[in-house]
């Protein structure tokens, strides 16, 4: 009862002793509430952990995809440089058309 009075904000108030039945009932009520709050808190923590794990996996997948795309771009650039180096200078170079801004032959 003293703990309940302190929680309600009554500090230093004198409390007459409870009979055994009332004390047992109040104790059971407090224990039940503590269990309910504990289970609720555990559920919140588990859900937070699950969401954080999913977000972490998603970030890792995106980072792996980005690394893969960067590697593919790098290899394409290297292949393009090798092809450009292997081709003689004056031989039909293709590029951006001056007026159209598209790839292909100049008109």
MDTraj code that builds the backbone (N, CA, C; nanometers):
import mdtraj as md
import numpy as np

residues = "UNK UNK UNK UNK UNK UNK UNK UNK UNK UNK UNK UNK UNK UNK UNK UNK UNK UNK UNK UNK UNK UNK UNK UNK UNK UNK UNK UNK UNK UNK UNK UNK UNK UNK UNK UNK UNK UNK UNK UNK UNK UNK UNK UNK UNK UNK UNK UNK UNK UNK UNK UNK UNK UNK UNK UNK UNK UNK UNK UNK UNK UNK UNK UNK UNK UNK UNK UNK UNK UNK UNK UNK UNK UNK UNK UNK UNK UNK UNK UNK UNK UNK UNK UNK UNK UNK UNK UNK UNK UNK UNK UNK UNK UNK UNK UNK UNK UNK UNK UNK UNK UNK UNK UNK UNK UNK UNK".split()
xyz = np.array([
    [0.0842, -0.1198, 0.0000],
    [0.0000, 0.0000, 0.0000],
    [0.0875, 0.1246, 0.0000],
    [0.2006, 0.1188, 0.0755],
    [0.2915, 0.2341, 0.0758],
    [0.3469, 0.2599, -0.0638],
    [0.3808, 0.1518, -0.1351],
    [0.4335, 0.1669, -0.2709],
    [0.3288, 0.2300, -0.3625],
    [0.2050, 0.1878, -0.3496],
    [0.0986, 0.2442, -0.4320],
    [0.0780, 0.3917, -0.3999],
    [0.0838, 0.4272, -0.2728],
    [0.0678, 0.5680, -0.2329],
    [0.1831, 0.6518, -0.2880],
    [0.3053, 0.5964, -0.2867],
    [0.4206, 0.6705, -0.3414],
    [0.4050, 0.6907, -0.4910],
    [0.3563, 0.5877, -0.5602],
    [0.3349, 0.5997, -0.7042],
    [0.2294, 0.7054, -0.7370],
    [0.1318, 0.7191, -0.6496],
    [0.0266, 0.8182, -0.6710],
    [0.0715, 0.9576, -0.6296],
    [0.1881, 0.9698, -0.5682],
    [0.2411, 1.1010, -0.5335],
    [0.2242, 1.1417, -0.3891],
    [0.1767, 1.0540, -0.3035],
    [0.1601, 1.0853, -0.1623],
    [0.2833, 1.0368, -0.0862],
    [0.3791, 1.1247, -0.0661],
    [0.5013, 1.0880, 0.0054],
    [0.4853, 1.1199, 0.1541],
    [0.5287, 1.0300, 0.2357],
    [0.5272, 1.0534, 0.3798],
    [0.3917, 1.0368, 0.4446],
    [0.2910, 0.9972, 0.3701],
    [0.1581, 0.9783, 0.4283],
    [0.1570, 0.8473, 0.5064],
    [0.0943, 0.8537, 0.6209],
    [0.0866, 0.7313, 0.7021],
    [-0.0301, 0.6476, 0.6533],
    [-0.0053, 0.5212, 0.6458],
    [-0.1061, 0.4285, 0.5949],
    [-0.1331, 0.3258, 0.7032],
    [-0.2611, 0.3056, 0.7313],
    [-0.2933, 0.2038, 0.8315],
    [-0.2708, 0.0666, 0.7698],
    [-0.2280, -0.0284, 0.8454],
    [-0.2003, -0.1628, 0.7939],
    [-0.3261, -0.2258, 0.7351],
    [-0.3083, -0.2985, 0.6246],
    [-0.4198, -0.3670, 0.5604],
    [-0.4388, -0.5045, 0.6234],
    [-0.5608, -0.5516, 0.6157],
    [-0.5799, -0.6894, 0.6617],
    [-0.5206, -0.7845, 0.5572],
    [-0.5076, -0.9082, 0.5940],
    [-0.4371, -1.0043, 0.5087],
    [-0.5054, -1.0233, 0.3738],
    [-0.6358, -1.0246, 0.3703],
    [-0.7090, -1.0446, 0.2449],
    [-0.6905, -0.9262, 0.1500],
    [-0.6997, -0.8038, 0.2019],
    [-0.6824, -0.6842, 0.1183],
    [-0.5389, -0.6756, 0.0675],
    [-0.4421, -0.7102, 0.1515],
    [-0.3016, -0.7066, 0.1098],
    [-0.2755, -0.8085, -0.0007],
    [-0.3311, -0.9280, 0.0136],
    [-0.3139, -1.0306, -0.0891],
    [-0.3786, -0.9880, -0.2203],
    [-0.4960, -0.9277, -0.2130],
    [-0.5656, -0.8810, -0.3326],
    [-0.4858, -0.7700, -0.4017],
    [-0.4352, -0.6749, -0.3241],
    [-0.3557, -0.5663, -0.3806],
    [-0.2249, -0.6192, -0.4394],
    [-0.1620, -0.7126, -0.3732],
    [-0.0390, -0.7733, -0.4249],
    [-0.0630, -0.8474, -0.5547],
    [-0.1723, -0.9206, -0.5611],
    [-0.2056, -0.9932, -0.6839],
    [-0.2333, -0.8962, -0.7984],
    [-0.3014, -0.7870, -0.7671],
    [-0.3301, -0.6857, -0.8691],
    [-0.2007, -0.6230, -0.9217],
    [-0.1109, -0.5871, -0.8299],
    [0.0172, -0.5289, -0.8721],
    [0.1002, -0.6278, -0.9529],
    [0.1027, -0.7530, -0.9112],
    [0.1767, -0.8555, -0.9836],
    [0.1176, -0.8756, -1.1232],
    [-0.0134, -0.8790, -1.1335],
    [-0.0795, -0.8941, -1.2642],
    [-0.0470, -0.7791, -1.3573],
    [-0.0518, -0.6563, -1.3041],
    [-0.0188, -0.5400, -1.3869],
    [0.1275, -0.5430, -1.4306],
    [0.2155, -0.5841, -1.3407],
    [0.3584, -0.5923, -1.3745],
    [0.3808, -0.6949, -1.4855],
    [0.3103, -0.8079, -1.4788],
    [0.3240, -0.9106, -1.5825],
    [0.2724, -0.8585, -1.7168],
    [0.1572, -0.7917, -1.7159],
    [0.1007, -0.7372, -1.8393],
    [0.1956, -0.6346, -1.9003],
    [0.2471, -0.5424, -1.8198],
    [0.3408, -0.4424, -1.8720],
    [0.4702, -0.5074, -1.9195],
    [0.5159, -0.6091, -1.8489],
    [0.6376, -0.6795, -1.8898],
    [0.6204, -0.7493, -2.0238],
    [0.5087, -0.8181, -2.0411],
    [0.4824, -0.8864, -2.1680],
    [0.4668, -0.7838, -2.2806],
    [0.3978, -0.6748, -2.2528],
    [0.3831, -0.5692, -2.3541],
    [0.5179, -0.5098, -2.3936],
    [0.6012, -0.4836, -2.2943],
    [0.7348, -0.4306, -2.3231],
    [0.8192, -0.5290, -2.4030],
    [0.8095, -0.6566, -2.3693],
    [0.8828, -0.7596, -2.4427],
    [0.8351, -0.7659, -2.5877],
    [0.7049, -0.7583, -2.6089],
    [0.6507, -0.7590, -2.7459],
    [0.7020, -0.6391, -2.8251],
    [0.7035, -0.5220, -2.7629],
    [0.7555, -0.4026, -2.8307],
    [0.9024, -0.4202, -2.8674],
    [0.9809, -0.4730, -2.7742],
    [1.1236, -0.4937, -2.7997],
    [1.1451, -0.5935, -2.9133],
    [1.0714, -0.7043, -2.9123],
    [1.0866, -0.8053, -3.0173],
    [1.0466, -0.7501, -3.1541],
    [0.9396, -0.6729, -3.1595],
    [0.8968, -0.6131, -3.2860],
    [1.0001, -0.5122, -3.3355],
    [1.0542, -0.4329, -3.2458],
    [1.1592, -0.3383, -3.2833],
    [1.2807, -0.4119, -3.3385],
    [1.3208, -0.5197, -3.2723],
    [1.4355, -0.5983, -3.3185],
    [1.4087, -0.6586, -3.4559],
    [1.2878, -0.7065, -3.4769],
    [1.2522, -0.7654, -3.6064],
    [1.2582, -0.6601, -3.7170],
    [1.2009, -0.5427, -3.6908],
    [1.2026, -0.4344, -3.7890],
    [1.3450, -0.3878, -3.8178],
    [1.4263, -0.3768, -3.7141],
    [1.5658, -0.3343, -3.7320],
    [1.6418, -0.4373, -3.8145],
    [1.6175, -0.5649, -3.7915],
    [1.6824, -0.6701, -3.8691],
    [1.6429, -0.6650, -4.0155],
    [1.5147, -0.6424, -4.0420],
    [1.4683, -0.6319, -4.1803],
    [1.5310, -0.5109, -4.2492],
    [1.5377, -0.3980, -4.1795],
    [1.5975, -0.2784, -4.2371],
    [1.7462, -0.3010, -4.2648],
    [1.8148, -0.3688, -4.1745],
    [1.9575, -0.3964, -4.1930],
    [1.9791, -0.4870, -4.3138],
    [1.8961, -0.5919, -4.3283],
    [1.9080, -0.6816, -4.4433],
    [1.8802, -0.6075, -4.5739],
    [1.7806, -0.5201, -4.5718],
    [1.7469, -0.4432, -4.6917],
    [1.8632, -0.3520, -4.7292],
    [1.9235, -0.2856, -4.6313],
    [2.0387, -0.1993, -4.6578],
    [2.1556, -0.2790, -4.7136],
    [2.1799, -0.3981, -4.6587],
    [2.2894, -0.4825, -4.7074],
    [2.2634, -0.5271, -4.8510],
    [2.1384, -0.5611, -4.8830],
    [2.1043, -0.6017, -5.0195],
    [2.1241, -0.4858, -5.1159],
    [2.0818, -0.3656, -5.0763],
    [2.0987, -0.2491, -5.1622],
    [2.2462, -0.2174, -5.1829],
    [2.3262, -0.2293, -5.0785],
    [2.4696, -0.2038, -5.0906],
    [2.5338, -0.3069, -5.1828],
    [2.4941, -0.4342, -5.1725],
    [2.5487, -0.5384, -5.2593],
    [2.5097, -0.5123, -5.4045],
    [2.3858, -0.4724, -5.4275],
    [2.3404, -0.4406, -5.5631],
    [2.4183, -0.3223, -5.6194],
    [2.4394, -0.2213, -5.5381],
    [2.5151, -0.1045, -5.5817],
    [2.6585, -0.1427, -5.6165],
    [2.7229, -0.2249, -5.5329],
    [2.8602, -0.2700, -5.5632],
    [2.8637, -0.3489, -5.6937],
    [2.7637, -0.4352, -5.7139],
    [2.7572, -0.5147, -5.8360],
    [2.7426, -0.4242, -5.9587],
    [2.6542, -0.3257, -5.9496],
    [2.6349, -0.2330, -6.0615],
    [2.7619, -0.1527, -6.0894],
    [2.8301, -0.1091, -5.9842],
    [2.9546, -0.0348, -6.0030],
    [3.0607, -0.1227, -6.0686],
    [3.0687, -0.2491, -6.0287],
    [3.1642, -0.3419, -6.0907],
    [3.1312, -0.3629, -6.2382],
    [3.0040, -0.3771, -6.2680],
    [2.9631, -0.3965, -6.4075],
    [2.9941, -0.2723, -6.4906],
    [2.9710, -0.1544, -6.4374],
    [3.0023, -0.0304, -6.5095],
    [3.1519, -0.0214, -6.5336],
    [3.2308, -0.0531, -6.4312],
    [3.3760, -0.0496, -6.4441],
    [3.4238, -0.1450, -6.5536],
    [3.3686, -0.2671, -6.5553],
    [3.4111, -0.3637, -6.6565],
    [3.3672, -0.3199, -6.7960],
    [3.2501, -0.2586, -6.8080],
    [3.2057, -0.2064, -6.9378],
    [3.2951, -0.0914, -6.9839],
    [3.3336, -0.0043, -6.8917],
    [3.4239, 0.1057, -6.9272],
    [3.5582, 0.0521, -6.9737],
    [3.6093, -0.0506, -6.9042],
    [3.7369, -0.1103, -6.9438],
    [3.7259, -0.1754, -7.0812],
    [3.6144, -0.2452, -7.1070],
    [3.5947, -0.3079, -7.2384],
    [3.5848, -0.2018, -7.3468],
    [3.5184, -0.0933, -7.3187],
    [3.5058, 0.0166, -7.4139],
    [3.6414, 0.0793, -7.4420],
    [3.7218, 0.0968, -7.3386],
    [3.8563, 0.1527, -7.3580],
    [3.9424, 0.0575, -7.4407],
    [3.9344, -0.0741, -7.4130],
    [4.0117, -0.1718, -7.4904],
    [3.9686, -0.1713, -7.6359],
    [3.8372, -0.1645, -7.6602],
    [3.7867, -0.1620, -7.7971],
    [3.8307, -0.0348, -7.8677],
    [3.8282, 0.0765, -7.7979],
    [3.8725, 0.2032, -7.8575],
    [4.0210, 0.2022, -7.8867],
    [4.1001, 0.1388, -7.8017],
    [4.2443, 0.1324, -7.8226],
    [4.2777, 0.0371, -7.9364],
    [4.1976, -0.0661, -7.9577],
    [4.2246, -0.1639, -8.0628],
    [4.1848, -0.1120, -8.2001],
    [4.0939, -0.0196, -8.2100],
    [4.0440, 0.0336, -8.3370],
    [4.1393, 0.1424, -8.3876],
    [4.1753, 0.1397, -8.5146],
    [4.2585, 0.2476, -8.5701],
    [4.1839, 0.3800, -8.5652],
    [4.2578, 0.4903, -8.5583],
    [4.2003, 0.6230, -8.5342],
    [4.0980, 0.6685, -8.6363],
    [4.1215, 0.6591, -8.7621],
    [4.0316, 0.7202, -8.8594],
    [3.9145, 0.6333, -8.8985],
    [3.9022, 0.5158, -8.8449],
    [3.8023, 0.4202, -8.8903],
    [3.6656, 0.4464, -8.8272],
    [3.5702, 0.4953, -8.9006],
    [3.4298, 0.5145, -8.8659],
    [3.3963, 0.5227, -8.7182],
    [3.4386, 0.6261, -8.6521],
    [3.4075, 0.6404, -8.5108],
    [3.2624, 0.6800, -8.4936],
    [3.1973, 0.6131, -8.4038],
    [3.0570, 0.6439, -8.3742],
    [3.0522, 0.7205, -8.2429],
    [2.9517, 0.8005, -8.2307],
    [2.9385, 0.8754, -8.1060],
    [2.8069, 0.9470, -8.1024],
    [2.8013, 1.0518, -8.0266],
    [2.6791, 1.1302, -8.0174],
    [2.6642, 1.2113, -8.1439],
    [2.5467, 1.2057, -8.2037],
    [2.5200, 1.2878, -8.3204],
    [2.5162, 1.4343, -8.2791],
    [2.5704, 1.5229, -8.3570],
    [2.5804, 1.6627, -8.3162],
    [2.4466, 1.7310, -8.3000],
    [2.3477, 1.6957, -8.3805],
    [2.2204, 1.7672, -8.3727],
    [2.1165, 1.6912, -8.2933],
    [2.1285, 1.5608, -8.2907],
    [2.0225, 1.4804, -8.2305],
    [2.0496, 1.4374, -8.0896],
    [2.1740, 1.4299, -8.0473],
    [2.2063, 1.3874, -7.9126],
    [2.1773, 1.2395, -7.8899],
    [2.1814, 1.1601, -7.9989],
    [2.1571, 1.0166, -7.9849],
    [2.2786, 0.9404, -8.0307],
    [2.2873, 0.8151, -7.9919],
    [2.3969, 0.7300, -8.0358],
    [2.3688, 0.6827, -8.1781],
    [2.4726, 0.6674, -8.2556],
    [2.4547, 0.6144, -8.3895],
    [2.5436, 0.6860, -8.4888],
    [2.5162, 0.6675, -8.6141],
    [2.5950, 0.7289, -8.7215],
    [2.5588, 0.8743, -8.7346],
    [2.6568, 0.9553, -8.7706],
    [2.6305, 1.0958, -8.8012],
    [2.5625, 1.1024, -8.9369],
    [2.4635, 1.1880, -8.9527],
    [2.3871, 1.1977, -9.0781],
    [2.4492, 1.2967, -9.1682],
])
top = md.Topology()
chain = top.add_chain()
for i, resn in enumerate(residues, 1):
    res = top.add_residue(resn, chain, resSeq=i)
    for name in ("N", "CA", "C"):
        top.add_atom(name, md.element.get_by_symbol(name[0]), res)
traj = md.Trajectory(xyz[None], top)
